Amino acid sequence: MQTGTSSLVYWRQQGDVIGRYERGDISPSVDVVVKIADVLEVSVDYLIGKTSLALDKEALKRLEDISKLKEEKKSFIYNLIDMALRDMKTKSAYA
């Protein structure tokens, strides 16, 4: 897969095919969907509209790291996140 300027040139060359995807004339293969998501730096779920959450690579890496932890440690981290979110929501409500 190309990066930077070469990616733009590549995708411009594929304009006709992408236009056919957009019109629903054809559907891309899973491999193509993954490549498009990679170029746009979004998840496949975001690209196909299954989520409105656009996670950047850093956020995804953090989630992957958490998923590899033992359940006890995952629970601890989730509790910390829940406490931080609750605190932020409370502050916003009274601001």
Secondary structure by P-SEA (a helix, b strand, c coil): ccccaaaaaaaaaaaaaaaaaaaccccccaaaaaaaaaaaccccccccccccccccaaaaaaaaaaaaccaaaaaaaaaaaaaaaaaaaaaaaac
